[in-house]
Amino acid sequence: MQHIFSSSNLFSASHSGMAIQLPILLPSLESGESSHLSLDLVHKMPSNLEIVPFVHPINQKAEALFKDIQISVGLQFSDRVRHLCPQPAYLAGGAAINLHFPTTSRPIQDMDFRIDGSSSIPHFNCSGGKKLIDGLNKAIKGIALHPDLIREASEILASPDAKHLSPEMIKNLEKSVTALHGLSGGQFHFNGEDALTIKNPSIYGVEVSLTVHQGFAHELPVPLGDTGLLGLHPVDLLQDKIKTAITRTKTGDQSIKKVAQDLFDALTVAGHLDVFATGVRGVMPHLLAREPQYQVANLETTVLPYHGDPNAMALRMLDRFVRTLESHIGPGSHELRGVKFIELTRHCPGAMEEGLKLLSLKPQVDSGVSQMHDHHWDQVSYVLFQVLDMAAGRSGLDTSNMSVHQKLALGREMRHTDRIISTIIHYADDLDLSSWFQIWNATLRPPAIPEHLPGVAKPSLVSTTINAHSSVDEIMALLPKGATISDMDKVLFITHHSGGLRPLTSMDPQSIQDAFGMSKLAFNKAYQALKKRDLVSPQNEGLKMETSLYHLFLDPDNSQTQANQVNFPHTYQAFQDLFSEPLPDF
């Protein structure tokens, strides 16, 4: 075999007691040149192959220094948050993983902090959130770097070996040196339309963000070594990274890089927690922990039922995670994705081993996914028959004496002429997941038609979904102008548009006002009436709808359907709107 050598990308490997050189040409981090790395080599690697990267000493020195700068800035920032906010700030993401496992994780890219949501700061676009932003923008002016850090940064930049540094590292160290003049950097601003995150692109070269954590339980933050910083527990980091790896949009160079990082981080933490030692059973609890989030924000081409079986949904998530892994290191993997992932294994070769370990479990995963699909067909077929009866009635057909197989045959025939049945059967037949890597579809409206079907416009890659984190005003804007709505209907309407689970972790008046736009007294009356009818139930995360809209408004076995249509007219209209937009024939 002919090898192309790159001194900056030479790997030293040991296997079976023998030291061997494994020269692999990777994209140059300095020049950004492309690579023609053959991923076949990765597939043939022994699972216990230990890969140790060669890195120029000045890179090691610069990375260690900049990590000290990041920790210094992060510690001073978290102290200022603690003085301005009742909630402590804790690190999440890659920074927390690095500080938990400093010798086996990728370098810190940014300092991603979180605070738990509260009635005073449910998001940053409220009075409490804006006050915190103003306070932080004033307080960060007092953040300073130790003179030794500034001096060392200056020495590295002046070194003849500085040419081996990446442009990004040079830029960051140059910004750190500006600390001599007290120029800390930019200001915090909203990052995204939902106002849940604020970001400062550079405090002495360190990107810092702060996110209001929304509604999902997590372990208590834990100390990150002796840094003085708090961070998410490794279990929460694993669950976050698995979920993010399968829900982040997967097109575009930046997105490809981010997905590779998410996957690498998840496998790194999984290795430390020995998640795959017990097979598929080891990862299922972590998927179940993020299953409610996945139902609202995902890359599916179909609408996921919020009342679906959690275990079936977790298996669906596992299938997506395995497919993501296969696209990076499996047979037939995408070359660019594979290169991005292998770049990262220079920092933690064990992540590759964990990935290969998970791929070895794939037969178990396939079996579970098959069972999941059978389960979903049972759910969807029930709904299909209800809608089929309505559609057949419109066509003058009588389905009352038809067998299940006859109804299915009729449904297959009618799918070409009835768009409701087309939509539902397409959901049931969702086995071709090729478009999953291109489409972001977190919508609660009818599923977008996959872009591989002819004559269909390409869906937007940006989610504009009304979801659990949307404000009351955003959801109520869906009502007709000037419409009035009863309190019971309003609670159902908001909960439905929140994906069936409206976050509410406190019964104080402000939290209720933020979640449902009504007083505590009005909410209690509406809640008790709905609970008495078994329509809602309290959960740790918030208020959950206990019934599907199909059962509420259509089920012939439910004697209250007509009364429900009258009592909850706007929620009923929202149900009808699910099928209001014309869909092309298949």
N, C-alpha and C positions, 0 to 999 in steps of 0.2 A: 504494500500500500504506500502511495506517495503522500507525504505529509507536508503541509505548509506551516512553517514555524513563525511564531510571533513572540519575541522575548517578553513582551508585556502580558502575554496571555498563555504562558506555559504552565501546565499543571504538573505537579508531582504527585504520584499515586503509589500506594502500597497495597499489594494484594497477595494473599497466601504467603505472607512472610517475605515477599520479594519486592524490592523497591523498583518501580518502573517509571518511565517518563511517559506521560500521556499528553502529547502536544495537540491542542485543539485551537483552531483559529476562531476567536470570538470577535464580535464587532469591537473595534477600538473605542474605548470610552473617551479617549482624548480627541480622536478625529471624527468619530461618528461614522467611520467607513462601514459599508455593508459587508456581510460575510456569506460564504457559501458552505457553511457548516452542514455536514450530512448528519441528520438526526438518527440514521440507522445505527451509528456508533452508540448512541445513548440507549437504544432498545437492546443492544447486545451486551451492555455493561453488566458485570456480576452485581447482584444486589448489595453485596458487602464491600464493594469497591470504595476505597477512601480516597477522596480527591482533595488535595491541598493546593490552593492557588499561589502562584508567584505574583507578588505585588511589589512595585518599586518602593523602597523605604520612605521616600518623601510622601508618597500617597498614604502610607500607614501613619506617618507622623501628622500629616494634615488632617486625616480623618479623626485621629485621636484628639487633636487640638480642637477641631470644630465640634466634636461631641461634648467636650468640656464647656465650650461656649454655649452650645444648645442647652445643656443642663443648667448653666448659670442663668441664662435668660429665662428658661422655663420656671426655675425656682423663684426668681424675683417676680415673674408674672403671676404665678399661683398665689404668692403672698399678697399681691395687690388685689386679686380676685377675692381672697378671703376677707380682706378689710372692707370690700365694697358690696359683698353679696353674702347672704346667709348660707349659701351652699358651697362646700369646698370644691375646688377644681381638681380633676384627676385626669391623668393621661390615658389615651386610648390609641388604637392603631399601631403602626410600625414602631413608633417611639417607645410605647409601653412594652412591646415585645422585645425590643433591643435591650431595654434596661432590666427586664426580667431575665433574659438569656443573652448576655452581652457578647459571648464568644461564638455564638452559633446563629446569629441573625444578621440581616442586612443593615447597613448604616442607617441612622435616623435621617429621614428626608425633611420632616417638619414636626413641630410640636402640636399635636392634636389633643386639645383639652376638652373635657366635658364638665357640665354641671347638671345636676338633676333638676327637672322642671319643678316649679312651685307656683303657687297662686299669684305671687308677686312678679315672677318672671316665667310665664309659660312659653314665651318666645321673645325675640329682641325687638319686635315692632310694637311693643306695648310701653306704657310709661316706665315701668320698672326696668325693662330691657334697654330702653333708650338712655335711661339714667346710668345704667351700668356701662354702656358704651362710652358715654361722655366721661365718666369717671376713669375708665381704663385709658382713654386717649390722653388724659391729663397725667395719670399715674405713671405711664410707661416712660415719660420724660425723665423720671428719676432712676430708671434702670441703667446700670453701669457695668462695665467689664473690668475685671482685675487687671492692673497694668502688666502683669506677667503674661496674660493671655494676649494682650495687644502686641506686646514686644515679640512674642513667639510667632504670631501671625505675620508680623512685618519681616521677620527673619526668613520665614518660609517663602514669602513672596519674592524676597531679594536673592534667594538661592539660585545658582545656575540650573539646579534640577527642577526648578518650578515649571519648566517646559513639559514635565511629565504629568502635571496636574490637569484635571479636567477643567474646561472653561467655567463650569458651574462652581467648582471649588475655588478657583481663583477669584471669581466674582464675590462669593460669600466671604472669603477672607479679607478682600478689599473693603467690604462693608463693615467687617468687624474692626478693622483698623480705624475707621471713622469715629470709633468710640473715643479716640484721643481728643476729638473736637466736640464731644457730647451730642453727636448726630445719631440719635437712636434709630431713626427710620420713619416708616409710614404710619398711617392711622388705621384703626379698626373700621371695617365697613361690612355691610351685609354680603354674604356669599350664598346666593341663591334666592329665589323668589319667596320661599316659605319663611324666611327670617329666623330660621332655627340656628344658623351658624354665622358668626362674624370672623373675619380674618384680617390679619396684618401681614402683608407679604414680606416684610423685612424689619426685624428688630436686631440690628447689628448682623444682618445676613441670615437671621433665623426666621423662618415663616412660622407664625403662631396663629392657631385658630381656636375658637371656643364655641361649642355646640350645646344647646339645651337638649338633654336626653329626654326622649318622649315615651313615657308610659310603660316600658317593658322592664321587668324586674332584673336586677343583676346582683351579684355578690358585692359585699362591701369592698370598696377600693382598698388596696394593700400597699404598704411601703415598697418602693422600687429600690432595693439595695440600701446603700447609705447615702443616696442622693438627696434625701429630704423631700422627694416628690412622691405623690400617690399615683397609683395606676390601676386600671381594671385588672381583676383577677384573671389568670391565664385561661380559665374555663370560658369566661365571657369573651376574651379576645379570640379564642378559637371559634366560638359560635358566631361572633361578628364577622370574622374573616371568611368563614365558609359561606355565610349568607351573602356577603358582599361579592365574593368571587362568582356567584351564580346569578346575581341580579344587576351587576354593573354592565352598562352597554358595552358591546364587544366589537365595535367598529371604530376605525380611526387609530392613528399611531399612538396617541396619548392613552386611549382606552386600552389598547393591547398591552401597553406597558403596565398600566394600573392593574389589569386582570392578572397578569403574570405575578405582580407583587402580592396581590391578595392570595393567590394560590400558593405561592412560596411561603407567605406568612402562616397560612392555615396549616400547611404541612410541617413547618418548623415547630409550631406549638403542639401539633398532634404528636410529633415525635417525642417531645418532652413529657407529654401526658400519656404516652403509650396507648393512644386511642384505638389503633387498629389491631392490637394484640388479641382481642376477642372477636375479630371479624366484624361483620356489619353491625352486630349488636353494640359494639363499642362507640360507634359514631351516631347511632340513632337518637340517643337522648339529647345530643347537641343540636341535631336537626329539629327535633320536636320543640326545643326551647325557642327557636326562631320561626317556627311554622306560622304563627299568627302574623308576623311581619311579612312573610313570603306571600301570604294570600293577598296582601294589599299591594306590595311592590315586587314585581317579578318581570321576567322576560318572556312570559308565556304568550302564545298566539291566541289563547282562549281565556275567557273569564273563569277564574277559579271560585268555586262555591265556598262562601265563608262557613257554611254549615257542613263542609266535607269532613271526612274522617281524618283526624290529625296524623295517624300513623300512615295512611295512604298518601297524605300530602308530604310527609317527611321522606317517604320512599321516592316520591317524585323529585324532591330536592336532592336526594342522594344520587339519583340518576343524572341530574343536571351537573352535579359536582364531578361525577366520574367522566361525563362527556367533556367538561371543561379541562379536566386533567388529561384526557386522551388527546385533546387538541394541542397540548403542549409537549407531552412526552410519549404518547402512545403511538402505535403503528399508524402511519398515514397522517401524523400530526402536521399542523401548519408550520412551515419553516420559520416565519417571523416570530410566531408565538414561542416556538421551541427555543430560538436563540435568546429571546428576552428572558425566558425561564432559566436557561443554562447559565446566562450571565450571573444570575443571582446565586446559583449554587456555588459560586466561588466563595461566598460568605458562609454557606451552610450546606455541605455536601449531603448531610443527612436528610434534607428535604426531598432530594431525588429518591433516596431509599424509601422514604415514607410513601412517595407517589407510586413507586413500583409495587410496594406492598399493597396499596389500595387497589391498583389495577389487577393484582393477583386475586382479589376478592370479587372481581367483576361477575363471575357466574352467579354468586349469591345476590348481587345487585340486580342482575337481569331478572332473576326469579321473582324478586320482590317487586320490581317495576311491573312485571306481567300481572301479578296479583293486584297491584294498585289499579291497573287499567280495568281489570275485571270488576273491581269494586266500583270504580267510577261509572262503568257502563250500567251497573244496577241503579245507581242514583239518577243518571241521565235518562235511562229508558223510562223510568217512572214519570219524569217531567215530560218526556217526549210524548208518551201516550196521552197525557192530559191535553197537551197542545194539539196533538194529532186529532183528538176527538173534536176539538173546536174547529180546526181547519177542515176536517171532513164534513162537519155540520154545515159549514159555509158552502161546501161543494154539493150538498144534498146527499151525502153518503151516511150510512148507518154503520157504526163500528161496534155497537153494543154486543153483538154476537160473534165478533171476530176473535180468533185465538191470538196469542202473543205473536206467533210467527206471521200470521196474516197482517197484524198491525205493523210489524217491522217491515214486511214486504211493501205495504202501502206507504209507509214512511219513506222507504227508499225511492219509490216511484214519485212521491209528491215532493221530494226534496228539490226537484228541478223547477217546481212551480210555486212552492210556498217558502218564502224566505225565512220564516220562523223555524220551520223544520230543517231547512238547510243549515241554519246557524247551529241548532242543537245537535244535529247529526255530525256536523263538522267537529263540534266539541267532543263528541263521543269517539270519533275516529282520529283523534289527535295522536297519531303514532309517528308521523313524519316530523321530526324536530329540527330539520335542517334550518328552518327560518328562525329558530330560537336564538341563534347567534346574531341575527341582524335586527330583530324587532324588540323595541321596548314597548310593552303594553301592560301598564298597570291600571288600565281603565276599568271602571265598574259598569260600563255600557257594553253592548254586544261586542263580541270579539272581532278584532280587525281581521280581514281576510289575509292569509299569508301572502307575502309579496311574490312567492314563486308561482302563484296562480296567474293565468294570463288576464290582461285587461284590467288590472287593479293598480291603483296609484300606490306608490311606496309610502308606508306609514311614517310618521314623524319619529325620530329617534329620541325626542325629548318628551318626557311625560308631562302632561298638563292635567293630571288626574285630580279630581276632588277625592280626598281620601281621609283617613283617620286624623291626620294632622291639619286638615283644613279648618279655618276659623268658621264660627257660626255664620258670620256675614257672607263668606264665600259660598257656603252651602245654601243659605236661605236665598241667595241671589238666583238660584235655580228655579225658584217659584215664579209664577206669572206676576207681572208688575201689579202692585196693589192688592195682591191676594191676602186673605186672612187665613190663619191656621190655628187649630185648637192646640192646647198644650200637649195632649196625648199624641196627636198626629205629628206635632213638631219633634217630640222625642224620637218617635219611630223614623221620621223622615231623616233626621240628622244621623241617627244610628245606622240606618240603611246606607246612606251616602258615605259613612265612615268605614264601610266594608263589613258591617254587622257587629262591630265592636267599637264603641266610642270611648276613648281614654278618659278615665275619671278616677283619680287615686285619692281624692279627698272630698269630703262632704261639706267643706266650708263654703260659705255663700259665693266667694269670688271664683272658686274652682268650678262650681255649678254654673255660674254666669258665663265663664269662659268656654265651658264645654257645650252648654245647651242654650245660652242666651235667655235665661229666665231666672226668677228668684228661687231661693231654696224652697219656699212654701209651695210655689206653683209646680216645681219639679217633683217634690215629694208626692203631691196629689196625683200627678200624671204617672209617676213611677209606680205607685201603689196600685192604681187602676190597671195598668199594663201588666204588672206582675201577677195580679189576681187572675188575669186571663191567660197566664202562662206565655206571654209574648216576649218578656224580657227577663233577664236574671242578672244579679250583681256578680261581678268577677273581680279578682284582685287588680286586673288591669283597667277595669271600667264596666260599662253597661253593655250587655250582649243581647242581641236578638235571639230568641229561642225557637224561632220558626222561620221557614223560608217564605218568601213572598208568594210563591206558588201555592203553598198550603194556606196562607192567609187569605188569598183572594180568589183561588181557582178550585182548590181541592173539593170534588163533589162529596167526599166523606166529611167535610167540615161544614156544619150547618150554619156557621156564622159568616160565610164568605160574603154574602150580600150586605149583611150588617157592617162588616169590616170595610167594604167599599164605601159605605156611607159615612162611617165614623172616622175613617182615615183617608179622605179623598186625595190628599196630596201625595201620600205614600203610595196609594193605588195608582195615581197618575205616573209616579216615578217608575213603578213596575211596568205600566203600559209603555212608557218611554223606552224601556229596554229594547223594544221591538219596533220603535217608531221610525228609525232611519232605514231607507231602502238599501238592501244589499244586492250585489250582482248575483245572477244565477251562476251555479257551478258549471 
